[in-house]
Amino acid sequence: MLLTSFPAGPLQANCYVAARGPGTKCAVVDPGMDAMDDLRLVIKELNVTPGAVLVTHGHFDHMWCAQDVAAEFDCPVWIHPSDRHLLSDPMAAISGESAAMLRQQLNMGDLPEFAEPADVRDAVDGATIDIDGLVFTVDHVPGHTPGTVFYRVDWDGPEAISQVMFSGDFLFQGSIGRTDLAGGSHAQMQDSLRDRVLPLPDDVVVLPGHGPQTSVARERVTNPFLAELAPIDGTA
């Protein structure tokens, strides 16, 4: 499997590109602000073509260029139905005051025109997304936003890794996504962590929306938000 990433935009959101191999279609995970130039370079270097955009949640720094990727490469955008409205109105996820502060911090004037891509598909819990032989499984993990998901794909490299998880702003190295924004819920976040992360094998690699990669094994031991949760069925 081919897999690479680059930080996009002033908030340095990780955009990932994954494909089965050269000459195939690829998944573009969370194309955020200013992602297009780097994305074009990456797909040329890897000799792949975007076959789908996978959005982990509807916050603007993770879906800013989703419409652009979909339009340029004629591919669908996958997002959970609960966050779908943010494709056309990303500022609905934050207050008007916060949006104004954000525009000032990022030195932005008027926001660009956002609209739903032509082909939007539902990334619902348990769905599988086949992109030219590379199959992603969707896990719905509300807490950061109502429609937050992570995407898992089997790893076929020589490393002792069973799967790779694209976790967006759900799970980071040593931390988790904030729950104080519109639609966030600490209780849902705890349930999602307990029910969807703790049962995973230790060797699953976690590729977060910001910052460095980690693993389920590392987070199980060192992440305070996971350590405080009761084990499932008495297992660690």
NUROMI-27418 format. One record per atom (N, C-alpha, C, CB): residue in three letters; x, y, z. Coordinates in pm, whole numbers, padded with zeros to 5 digits, always signed. Atoms other than C-alpha are relative to their C-alpha. Glycine has a CB too. Example, Ala and Ser with C-alpha at 12.3 -4.5 7.8 and 13.67 -1.06 7.14 Angstrom:
<lumvos>
ALA+00089-00119+00000 ALA+01230-00450+00780 ALA+00090+00120+00000 ALA-00099+00003+00125 SER-00082-00119-00006 SER+01367-00106+00714 SER-00077+00109+00073 SER+00041+00046-00142 
</lumvos>
This chain:
<lumvos>
MET+00083-00119+00000 MET+00000+00000+00000 MET+00087+00125+00000 MET-00094+00000+00121 LEU-00065-00129+00000 LEU+00112+00352-00077 LEU-00071+00091+00100 LEU+00001+00063-00142 LEU+00059-00087-00102 LEU+00060+00600+00206 LEU+00094+00116+00028 LEU-00031-00079+00131 THR-00080-00117-00033 THR+00181+00954+00257 THR-00093+00108+00053 THR+00080+00051-00123 SER+00081-00108-00057 SER+00067+01278+00418 SER+00075+00131-00011 SER-00036-00030+00147 PHE-00061-00133-00008 PHE+00130+01650+00434 PHE-00091+00087+00085 PHE+00022+00062-00142 PRO+00082-00092-00080 PRO+00014+01927+00670 PRO-00054+00111-00090 PRO+00082+00059+00117 ALA+00064-00096+00089 ALA-00234+02161+00502 ALA-00049+00123+00076 ALA-00116-00066-00073 GLY+00057-00123-00051 GLY-00311+02523+00575 GLY+00064+00050+00127 GLY-00143-00019+00023 PRO-00058-00062-00120 PRO-00234+02751+00868 PRO-00023-00081+00127 PRO-00055+00137+00018 LEU+00023+00083-00119 LEU-00383+02501+01115 LEU+00069-00136-00010 LEU-00149-00020+00021 GLN-00084+00120+00014 GLN-00155+02224+00980 GLN-00079-00129+00022 GLN+00116+00006+00098 ALA+00078+00123-00006 ALA-00426+01963+00944 ALA+00062-00103-00093 ALA-00149+00025-00037 ASN-00062+00106+00081 ASN-00286+01634+00817 ASN-00096-00046-00109 ASN+00041-00118+00089 CYS+00072+00057+00113 CYS-00407+01539+00471 CYS+00074-00126-00042 CYS-00012+00102-00120 TYR-00061+00128+00033 TYR-00344+01174+00382 TYR-00041-00046-00140 TYR-00039-00106+00104 VAL+00028+00062+00129 VAL-00322+00999+00047 VAL+00038-00147+00011 VAL+00079+00070-00117 ALA-00023+00144-00012 ALA-00357+00620+00040 ALA-00050-00070-00125 ALA-00069-00058+00126 ALA+00037+00075+00121 ALA-00365+00381-00256 ALA+00057-00140+00008 ALA+00050+00073-00127 ARG-00047+00138+00004 ARG-00319+00013-00332 ARG+00138-00009-00063 ARG-00098-00089-00076 GLY-00129+00001+00066 GLY-00025+00090-00558 GLY+00003+00101-00113 GLY+00033-00139-00054 PRO-00011-00094+00112 PRO+00103+00301-00848 PRO-00099-00035-00111 PRO+00143+00002-00056 GLY+00093+00021+00110 GLY-00140+00349-01134 GLY-00142-00028+00041 GLY+00048-00111-00082 THR+00135+00027-00049 THR-00447+00304-00914 THR-00064+00130+00051 THR+00002-00107+00112 LYS+00068-00112-00063 LYS-00705+00534-00763 LYS+00035+00004+00149 LYS-00154-00010-00020 CYS-00038-00016-00140 CYS-00638+00672-00417 CYS-00112+00065+00079 CYS+00128+00083+00012 ALA+00086-00072-00092 ALA-00825+00797-00114 ALA+00073+00125+00046 ALA-00041-00089+00122 VAL-00053-00124-00055 VAL-00771+01157-00009 VAL-00076+00026+00130 VAL-00013+00120-00101 VAL+00064-00012-00131 VAL-00841+01185+00364 VAL+00023+00141+00054 VAL+00055-00107+00099 ASP-00001-00133-00062 ASP-00926+01530+00504 ASP+00085+00103-00074 ASP+00049-00012+00142 PRO-00071-00107+00070 PRO-00811+01777+00238 PRO-00040+00137+00055 PRO-00029-00007-00152 GLY+00032-00124-00069 GLY-00799+02095+00444 GLY+00038+00123-00078 GLY+00067+00004+00133 MET-00030-00128+00064 MET-00709+02455+00371 MET+00131-00008-00079 MET+00008+00111+00105 ASP-00121-00011+00084 ASP-00458+02518+00090 ASP+00059-00137-00034 ASP+00104+00084+00071 ALA-00052+00135+00023 ALA-00432+02145+00020 ALA+00026-00032-00146 ALA-00097-00101+00055 MET+00001+00044+00139 MET-00464+02144-00358 MET+00139-00007-00063 MET-00085+00092-00080 ASP-00132+00002+00065 ASP-00109+02235-00465 ASP+00083-00120+00046 ASP+00075+00130+00028 ASP-00076+00114-00052 ASP+00054+01978-00237 ASP-00062-00132-00045 ASP+00006+00005+00154 LEU+00066+00124+00044 LEU-00207+01718-00330 LEU+00037-00033-00144 LEU-00152+00012+00015 ARG-00036+00025+00140 ARG-00134+01759-00701 ARG+00142-00053-00011 ARG-00015+00128-00085 LEU-00138+00048+00002 LEU+00238+01712-00633 LEU+00008-00145+00048 LEU+00089+00089+00088 VAL-00005+00135-00058 VAL+00179+01401-00421 VAL-00055-00104-00097 VAL-00078-00005+00132 ILE+00060+00102+00088 ILE-00050+01223-00665 ILE+00084-00018-00127 ILE-00145+00040-00038 LYS-00090+00014+00116 LYS+00191+01296-00951 LYS+00119-00087+00038 LYS+00048+00138-00050 GLU-00117+00077-00044 GLU+00483+01157-00752 GLU-00036-00147+00021 GLU+00056+00059+00130 LEU+00040+00138-00025 LEU+00290+00845-00651 LEU-00063-00068-00122 LEU-00098-00004+00114 ASN+00068+00051+00119 ASN+00126+00804-00993 ASN-00135-00063+00036 ASN+00088-00104-00072 VAL+00134+00042-00038 VAL-00223+00777-00849 VAL-00098+00112-00035 VAL-00007-00036+00152 THR+00105-00096+00032 THR-00556+00950-00915 THR-00106-00006+00110 THR-00064-00030-00139 PRO+00104+00004-00105 PRO-00807+01053-00643 PRO-00127-00070-00047 PRO-00033+00141+00045 GLY+00123+00073+00029 GLY-01097+00810-00641 GLY-00109+00031+00099 GLY+00027-00148-00001 ALA+00099-00039-00100 ALA-01270+00943-00329 ALA+00066+00091+00102 ALA-00063-00125+00069 VAL-00041-00081-00115 VAL-01244+01202-00056 VAL-00068-00056+00123 VAL-00036+00152-00020 LEU+00054+00051-00126 LEU-01288+01064+00296 LEU+00016+00109+00105 LEU+00073-00132+00043 VAL+00000-00107-00099 VAL-01384+01330+00551 VAL-00030-00059+00137 VAL-00103+00111-00037 THR+00020+00056-00133 THR-01344+01239+00917 THR-00107+00075+00079 THR+00130+00000+00077 HIS+00103-00081-00065 HIS-01567+01526+01035 HIS-00009+00133-00074 HIS+00032+00021+00152 GLY+00029-00115+00083 GLY-01709+01851+00908 GLY+00067+00129+00035 GLY-00139+00021+00002 HIS-00067-00125-00032 HIS-01477+02108+01063 HIS+00082+00048-00120 HIS+00091-00017+00124 PHE-00053-00059+00123 PHE-01341+02347+00801 PHE+00144-00037-00029 PHE-00013+00148+00006 ASP-00142+00027+00024 ASP-00973+02265+00852 ASP+00024-00141-00051 ASP+00080+00023+00126 HIS-00012+00137+00052 HIS-01043+01907+00742 HIS-00077-00022-00129 HIS-00048-00097+00103 MET+00079+00019+00122 MET-01286+01960+00453 MET+00001+00121-00092 MET-00142-00033+00037 TRP-00002-00125+00075 TRP-01197+02304+00313 TRP+00011-00024-00151 TRP+00117+00087+00047 CYS-00022+00025+00142 CYS-01081+02161-00022 CYS-00072-00125-00051 CYS+00148-00014-00027 ALA+00070+00122+00044 ALA-01315+01860-00038 ALA-00074+00023-00131 ALA-00099-00045+00108 GLN+00073-00031+00122 GLN-01530+02028-00302 GLN+00095+00014-00119 GLN-00081+00129+00018 ASP-00097-00019+00108 ASP-01223+02125-00506 ASP+00056-00132-00050 ASP+00114+00091+00046 VAL-00052+00131+00041 VAL-01081+01772-00504 VAL-00106-00076-00078 VAL+00046-00082+00123 ALA+00109+00073+00065 ALA-01419+01624-00596 ALA-00026+00053-00140 ALA-00127+00008+00083 ALA+00028-00059+00130 ALA-01470+01868-00882 ALA+00114-00026-00100 ALA-00024+00150+00014 GLU-00113+00015+00092 GLU-01118+01843-01028 GLU+00020-00143-00044 GLU+00127+00050+00066 PHE-00028+00139+00033 PHE-01100+01464-01018 PHE-00128-00084-00015 PHE+00088-00061+00108 ASP+00129+00066+00022 ASP-01471+01381-01053 ASP-00016-00123+00089 ASP-00013-00040-00147 CYS+00010+00111-00095 CYS-01485+01169-00739 CYS-00097+00035+00112 CYS+00139-00035+00057 PRO+00095-00026-00108 PRO-01731+01131-00449 PRO+00067+00044+00129 PRO-00082-00124+00027 VAL-00042-00037-00135 VAL-01700+01275-00100 VAL-00081-00079+00100 VAL-00017+00153+00025 TRP+00065+00077-00105 TRP-01776+01050+00195 TRP+00005+00077+00131 TRP+00066-00139+00016 ILE+00009-00069-00128 ILE-01895+01209+00520 ILE-00122-00055+00073 ILE-00009+00156-00018 HIS+00114+00050-00075 HIS-02127+01103+00800 HIS-00119+00096-00016 HIS+00036-00016+00150 PRO+00118-00086+00020 PRO-02487+01230+00754 PRO-00015+00110+00105 PRO-00123-00085+00000 SER+00018-00100-00105 SER-02476+01416+01088 SER+00089+00123-00020 SER+00030-00061+00135 ASP-00089-00113+00029 ASP-02193+01639+00961 ASP-00013+00050-00143 ASP+00144-00039+00027 ARG+00009-00033+00143 ARG-02303+01662+00598 ARG-00032+00148-00022 ARG-00107-00086-00067 HIS+00038-00140+00020 HIS-02457+02010+00641 HIS+00119+00094+00009 HIS-00104+00040+00103 LEU-00118-00085-00015 LEU-02111+02144+00729 LEU+00078+00014-00131 LEU+00091-00055+00109 LEU-00065-00014+00130 LEU-01993+02085+00372 LEU-00037+00133-00065 LEU-00038-00116-00092 SER+00045-00125+00060 SER-02198+02386+00265 SER-00002+00116+00098 SER-00138-00018-00059 ASP+00001-00105-00102 ASP-02187+02578+00595 ASP+00095-00037+00113 ASP-00144+00024+00054 PRO-00094+00047-00103 PRO-01867+02491+00785 PRO+00004+00086+00125 PRO+00138-00007-00058 MET-00003-00086-00117 MET-01895+02790+01016 MET-00114-00030+00097 MET-00004+00145-00042 ALA+00108+00039-00090 ALA-02212+02637+01163 ALA+00053-00080+00118 ALA-00106-00080-00075 ALA-00058+00081-00108 ALA-01979+02426+01377 ALA+00060+00086+00110 ALA+00106-00093-00056 ILE-00055-00089-00102 ILE-01850+02732+01564 ILE-00087+00124+00010 ILE+00147+00037-00032 SER+00081-00118-00022 SER-02008+03046+01705 SER+00040+00113-00094 SER+00011+00046+00145 GLY-00031-00115+00084 GLY-02025+03372+01509 GLY+00120+00076+00051 GLY-00118+00091-00009 GLU-00114-00069-00060 GLU-01779+03531+01751 GLU+00129-00075-00029 GLU-00019+00016+00151 SER-00119+00080+00027 SER-01536+03243+01710 SER+00037+00006-00147 SER-00023-00146+00043 ALA-00028-00008+00143 ALA-01572+03258+01332 ALA+00068+00131-00035 ALA-00130-00015-00080 ALA-00061-00130+00025 ALA-01489+03629+01334 ALA+00145+00003+00049 ALA-00081+00112+00069 MET-00137+00006-00053 MET-01183+03570+01553 MET+00088-00085-00090 MET+00000-00056+00144 LEU-00076+00090+00086 LEU-01077+03287+01326 LEU+00041+00070-00128 LEU-00082-00126-00031 ARG-00032-00072+00123 ARG-01096+03500+01015 ARG+00112+00101+00024 ARG-00124+00071-00055 GLN-00104-00098-00033 GLN-00882+03762+01189 GLN+00134-00070+00020 GLN-00039+00079+00126 GLN-00124+00072-00027 GLN-00625+03508+01308 GLN+00063-00054-00128 GLN-00026-00114+00097 LEU-00049+00059+00124 LEU-00597+03350+00964 LEU+00016+00102-00111 LEU-00093-00110-00045 ASN-00013-00109+00097 ASN-00594+03688+00792 ASN-00088-00024-00122 ASN+00146+00016-00042 MET+00094+00025+00108 MET-00899+03596+00587 MET-00100+00114-00007 MET-00071-00134+00020 GLY+00111-00094+00018 GLY-01153+03837+00442 GLY-00130-00078-00001 GLY+00017+00082-00130 ASP+00124+00076+00014 ASP-01482+03698+00322 ASP+00034-00147-00024 ASP-00087+00056-00115 LEU-00020+00142+00020 LEU-01510+03322+00334 LEU-00032-00038-00144 LEU-00085-00082+00098 PRO+00034+00045+00135 PRO-01511+03136+00003 PRO-00142-00059-00004 PRO+00102-00104-00050 GLU+00134+00057+00017 GLU-01835+03003-00138 GLU+00008-00152+00019 GLU-00058+00035-00142 PHE+00002+00144-00023 PHE-01896+02656+00006 PHE-00130-00058-00054 PHE+00015-00032+00151 ALA+00118+00070+00051 ALA-02135+02410-00156 ALA+00028-00149+00006 ALA-00035+00045-00146 GLU-00018+00145+00002 GLU-02195+02038-00144 GLU+00060-00044-00133 GLU-00133-00071+00026 PRO-00047+00060+00125 PRO-01994+01842-00398 PRO-00114-00071-00072 PRO+00115-00099+00027 ALA+00106+00061+00080 ALA-02194+01682-00677 ALA-00037-00140+00049 ALA+00043-00007-00146 ASP+00022+00139-00042 ASP-02156+01332-00532 ASP+00044-00014+00146 ASP+00078-00100-00091 VAL-00027+00017-00143 VAL-02182+01303-00152 VAL-00059-00133+00045 VAL-00059+00119+00084 ARG+00044+00132-00044 ARG-02207+00959+00007 ARG+00011-00011+00151 ARG+00084-00111-00069 ASP+00013+00010-00145 ASP-02293+00854+00360 ASP+00103-00096+00060 ASP-00141-00047+00037 ALA-00099+00081-00073 ALA-02001+00732+00571 ALA-00062-00042+00133 ALA+00134+00080+00023 VAL+00071+00045-00120 VAL-02224+00549+00818 VAL+00078-00112+00065 VAL-00143-00045-00034 ASP-00070+00102-00077 ASP-02109+00311+01086 ASP-00007-00137-00067 ASP-00057-00007+00141 GLY-00006+00133+00059 GLY-01996-00022+00945 GLY+00009-00003-00150 GLY-00118-00076+00041 ALA-00011-00004+00145 ALA-01986+00095+00584 ALA+00140-00037-00044 ALA-00038+00138-00054 THR-00130+00027+00061 THR-01705-00028+00361 THR+00010+00079-00129 THR+00020-00153-00025 ILE-00024-00085+00117 ILE-01554+00191+00093 ILE+00116-00061-00078 ILE+00031+00150+00042 ASP-00100+00067+00084 ASP-01367+00015-00188 ASP+00051+00100-00103 ASP-00060-00127-00070 ILE-00062-00094+00094 ILE-01127+00245-00373 ILE+00108-00075-00076 ILE+00059+00126+00074 ASP-00092+00073+00087 ASP-00969+00042-00649 ASP+00073-00112+00075 ASP+00102+00096-00062 GLY-00057+00114-00072 GLY-00913-00258-00421 GLY+00050+00030+00139 GLY+00110-00054-00078 LEU-00038-00038-00137 LEU-00821-00064-00107 LEU-00130+00026+00076 LEU+00095+00127+00002 VAL+00131-00001-00065 VAL-01108-00119+00136 VAL+00009+00063+00139 VAL-00057-00143+00010 PHE+00006-00072-00127 PHE-01182+00120+00423 PHE-00129-00036+00073 PHE+00008+00153-00023 THR+00116+00023-00086 THR-01417+00045+00713 THR-00026+00127+00081 THR+00022-00123+00094 VAL+00040-00122-00069 VAL-01611+00330+00874 VAL-00043-00033+00142 VAL-00113+00073-00076 ASP+00045+00010-00140 ASP-01647+00362+01253 ASP-00054+00137+00042 ASP+00117-00047+00095 HIS+00062-00124-00045 HIS-01888+00628+01379 HIS+00036+00021+00147 HIS-00155-00003-00020 VAL-00049-00027-00135 VAL-01738+00789+01691 VAL-00037+00143+00041 VAL+00154-00020+00008 PRO+00041-00136-00039 PRO-01943+01094+01798 PRO+00066+00042+00131 PRO-00152+00009+00014 GLY-00063-00057-00119 GLY-01806+01324+02064 GLY+00065+00132-00034 GLY+00103-00097+00060 HIS-00060-00124+00049 HIS-01593+01578+01882 HIS-00103+00078-00082 HIS+00127-00029-00086 THR+00120-00049+00070 THR-01880+01637+01639 THR-00097-00116-00005 THR+00034+00054-00145 PRO+00096+00110+00009 PRO-02202+01437+01598 PRO+00033-00101-00109 PRO-00138+00055-00023 GLY-00028+00089+00113 GLY-02075+01294+01270 GLY+00145-00040-00014 GLY-00043+00064-00124 THR-00140+00042+00008 THR-01712+01220+01354 THR+00009-00150-00028 THR+00074+00034+00130 VAL-00030+00141+00029 VAL-01587+00894+01205 VAL+00151-00017-00006 VAL-00068-00047-00133 PHE-00136+00029+00044 PHE-01255+00723+01168 PHE-00007-00113-00101 PHE+00092-00037+00119 TYR-00007+00098+00109 TYR-01152+00506+00875 TYR+00114-00096+00027 TYR+00017+00071-00138 ARG-00102+00102-00020 ARG-00963+00178+00912 ARG+00023-00076-00130 ARG-00040-00097+00114 VAL-00034+00078+00119 VAL-00779-00009+00637 VAL+00108-00100+00038 VAL+00047+00093-00117 ASP-00100+00104-00029 ASP-00580-00333+00650 ASP+00135+00040-00059 ASP-00045-00137-00056 TRP-00136-00031+00043 TRP-00203-00294+00622 TRP+00063-00126-00058 TRP+00085+00054+00118 ASP-00060+00118+00064 ASP-00016-00524+00383 ASP+00151+00010-00012 ASP-00059-00020-00137 GLY-00145-00014+00005 GLY+00341-00410+00442 GLY+00071-00099+00090 GLY+00039+00139+00038 PRO-00078+00095-00080 PRO+00623-00602+00613 PRO-00003+00029+00149 PRO+00142-00001-00048 GLU+00002-00036-00142 GLU+00578-00416+00942 GLU-00108-00078+00074 GLU-00023+00152+00016 ALA+00098+00073-00084 ALA+00393-00580+01232 ALA-00116+00092+00033 ALA+00068-00054+00131 ILE+00115-00089-00013 ILE+00082-00370+01176 ILE-00120-00069-00063 ILE+00027+00139-00067 SER+00118+00064+00058 SER-00267-00508+01126 SER-00084+00099-00079 SER-00085-00062+00110 GLN+00081-00100+00065 GLN-00448-00187+01034 GLN+00056+00140+00023 GLN-00144-00008+00050 VAL-00027-00142-00018 VAL-00409+00186+00990 VAL-00133+00069+00022 VAL+00077+00060-00124 MET+00122-00075-00032 MET-00668+00419+01142 MET+00025+00148-00028 MET-00043-00023+00149 PHE-00002-00144+00023 PHE-00729+00770+01010 PHE-00099+00061+00099 PHE-00035+00038-00150 SER+00085-00034-00115 SER-00861+00926+01330 SER-00050+00144+00001 SER+00074-00026+00126 GLY+00047-00138+00000 GLY-00915+01291+01236 GLY+00030+00069+00132 GLY-00149+00006-00029 ASP-00016-00067-00129 ASP-00969+01498+01550 ASP-00062-00080+00114 ASP-00062+00139-00005 PHE+00055+00085-00105 PHE-01106+01204+01747 PHE+00108-00042+00099 PHE-00065-00124-00061 LEU-00106+00053-00086 LEU-00778+01065+01881 LEU+00135+00051-00049 LEU-00002-00156+00003 PHE-00134-00050+00029 PHE-00432+01221+01897 PHE+00101-00074+00088 PHE+00009+00154+00024 GLN-00103+00050-00089 GLN-00099+01121+02047 GLN-00013+00073+00134 GLN+00143+00020-00061 GLY+00010-00053-00135 GLY-00163+01173+02418 GLY-00122+00085+00028 GLY+00119+00079+00029 SER+00116-00086-00023 SER-00493+01353+02375 SER-00117-00046-00086 SER+00035+00146-00031 ILE+00120+00027+00079 ILE-00840+01356+02218 ILE-00054+00133-00051 ILE-00108-00077+00084 GLY+00062-00121+00052 GLY-01055+01602+02027 GLY-00080+00073+00105 GLY-00088-00034-00117 ARG+00077-00080-00095 ARG-01217+01886+02216 ARG-00149-00026-00019 ARG+00032+00151-00016 THR+00144+00030+00003 THR-01584+01847+02302 THR-00084+00123+00035 THR-00032-00112+00098 ASP+00072-00120-00040 ASP-01678+02208+02378 ASP-00049+00084-00118 ASP+00088+00084+00087 LEU+00052-00069+00117 LEU-01763+02311+02021 LEU-00142-00047-00028 LEU+00091-00023-00123 ALA+00138+00034+00033 ALA-02109+02295+01864 ALA-00013-00148-00033 ALA-00051+00085-00116 GLY+00023+00141+00025 GLY-02237+01938+01872 GLY+00091-00094+00074 GLY+00013-00027-00143 GLY-00091+00085-00076 GLY-01957+01813+02095 GLY-00065-00055+00125 GLY+00125+00075+00036 SER+00056+00064-00120 SER-02029+01580+02386 SER+00109-00082+00068 SER-00122-00089-00035 HIS-00102+00076-00073 HIS-01784+01459+02650 HIS-00048-00142+00029 HIS+00035+00072+00132 ALA+00054+00134-00030 ALA-02013+01169+02743 ALA+00007-00089-00124 ALA-00145+00010+00049 GLN-00009+00079+00123 GLN-02034+01056+02380 GLN+00145-00032-00034 GLN-00065+00075-00117 MET-00142+00025+00026 MET-01659+01093+02345 MET+00051-00116+00085 MET+00082+00127+00027 GLN-00044+00110-00086 GLN-01600+00865+02642 GLN-00056-00133-00048 GLN-00044+00025+00145 ASP+00060+00124+00052 ASP-01842+00607+02502 ASP+00072-00045-00127 ASP-00151+00021-00029 SER-00066+00035+00125 SER-01674+00622+02162 SER+00140-00055+00025 SER+00008+00122-00091 LEU-00133+00048-00033 LEU-01327+00580+02311 LEU-00006-00141+00060 LEU+00070+00095+00098 ARG+00011+00129-00067 ARG-01439+00291+02530 ARG-00044-00110-00097 ARG-00099+00010+00117 ASP+00061+00103+00083 ASP-01645+00109+02269 ASP+00077-00026-00129 ASP-00141+00038-00033 ARG-00059+00014+00132 ARG-01437+00170+01956 ARG+00153-00003-00002 ARG-00045+00112-00086 VAL-00146+00001-00002 VAL-01073+00218+02059 VAL+00054-00112+00088 VAL+00054+00134+00049 LEU-00052+00101-00091 LEU-01018-00007+02360 LEU-00005-00143-00057 LEU-00076+00004+00129 PRO+00000+00138+00054 PRO-01125-00325+02172 PRO+00097-00024-00114 PRO-00136-00034-00045 LEU-00087+00018+00116 LEU-00882-00263+01885 LEU+00132-00066+00040 LEU+00026+00135-00067 PRO-00131+00059-00027 PRO-00556-00460+01859 PRO+00105+00107+00027 PRO+00045-00087-00116 ASP-00105-00095-00035 ASP-00247-00291+02001 ASP+00078+00050-00121 ASP+00095-00062+00098 ASP-00087-00034+00111 ASP-00073-00290+01664 ASP-00064+00093-00103 ASP+00046-00125-00069 VAL+00063-00095+00093 VAL-00321-00056+01494 VAL+00072+00134+00009 VAL-00152+00017+00032 VAL-00066-00131+00006 VAL-00139+00260+01383 VAL-00107+00108-00013 VAL+00101+00006-00119 VAL+00095-00111-00001 VAL-00326+00583+01450 VAL+00062+00119-00072 VAL-00040+00038+00147 LEU-00044-00116+00076 LEU-00287+00864+01196 LEU-00099+00113+00026 LEU+00010-00032-00154 PRO+00095-00102-00044 PRO-00445+01173+01354 PRO-00009+00119-00096 PRO+00039+00050+00137 GLY+00021-00117+00083 GLY-00574+01493+01201 GLY+00101+00111+00023 GLY-00135+00053+00023 HIS-00106-00096-00029 HIS-00296+01697+01365 HIS+00109-00075+00077 HIS-00054+00123+00083 GLY-00108+00058-00078 GLY+00045+01602+01496 GLY+00048-00135-00051 GLY-00042-00014+00141 PRO-00065+00123+00045 PRO+00248+01280+01479 PRO-00088-00124+00016 PRO+00128-00020+00077 GLN+00071+00127-00011 GLN+00129+00923+01436 GLN+00028-00064+00134 GLN+00040-00094-00113 THR-00016+00075-00124 THR+00085+00690+01730 THR-00057-00139-00023 THR-00071+00073+00121 SER+00058+00134+00013 SER-00058+00346+01801 SER-00101-00021+00112 SER+00111-00109+00005 VAL+00096+00033-00105 VAL-00341+00195+01998 VAL+00072-00046+00125 VAL-00098-00109-00048 ALA-00076+00047-00117 ALA-00086+00026+02224 ALA+00053+00118+00081 ALA+00117-00090-00043 ARG-00056-00115-00071 ARG+00081+00354+02309 ARG-00110+00081+00068 ARG+00078+00089-00097 GLU+00107-00083-00058 GLU-00245+00541+02365 GLU-00070-00072+00114 GLU-00101+00038-00108 ARG+00064+00076-00107 ARG-00388+00263+02577 ARG+00073+00020+00133 ARG-00004-00149-00036 VAL-00083-00011-00120 VAL-00101+00312+02822 VAL+00024+00145+00041 VAL+00133-00069-00022 THR-00047-00135-00031 THR-00008+00680+02795 THR-00106+00110-00013 THR+00114+00032-00088 ASN+00101-00104+00020 ASN-00323+00866+02692 ASN-00090+00007+00123 ASN-00084-00028-00128 PRO+00079-00005-00124 PRO-00493+00990+03011 PRO-00150-00014-00023 PRO+00027+00130+00071 PHE+00143+00010+00028 PHE-00833+01001+02842 PHE-00043-00144-00026 PHE-00035+00087-00120 LEU+00028+00143+00013 LEU-00811+00630+02764 LEU+00026-00073+00131 LEU+00085-00061-00112 ALA-00036+00067-00125 ALA-00644+00530+03091 ALA-00110+00010+00104 ALA+00128+00059+00055 GLU+00103-00018-00101 GLU-00937+00666+03291 GLU-00124-00083-00027 GLU-00038+00145+00009 LEU+00119+00077+00035 LEU-01189+00444+03111 LEU+00008-00140+00059 LEU-00016-00006-00152 ALA+00005+00136-00053 ALA-01301+00114+03259 ALA+00025-00097-00113 ALA-00136-00030+00068 PRO-00025+00101+00105 PRO-01165-00184+03063 PRO-00129-00073-00037 PRO+00108-00102+00048 ILE+00115+00077+00048 ILE-01410-00386+02856 ILE+00018-00146+00037 ILE-00017+00017-00152 ASP-00002+00143-00037 ASP-01490-00735+02990 ASP+00123-00037+00079 ASP-00007-00086-00125 GLY-00112+00030-00088 GLY-01206-00707+03235 GLY+00134-00005-00066 GLY-00022-00126+00065 THR-00127+00003+00069 THR-00938-00679+02968 THR+00061+00138-00003 THR-00016-00054-00139 ALA-00070-00128+00010 ALA-00677-00406+02942 ALA+00003+00050-00142 ALA+00141-00011+00054 
</lumvos>
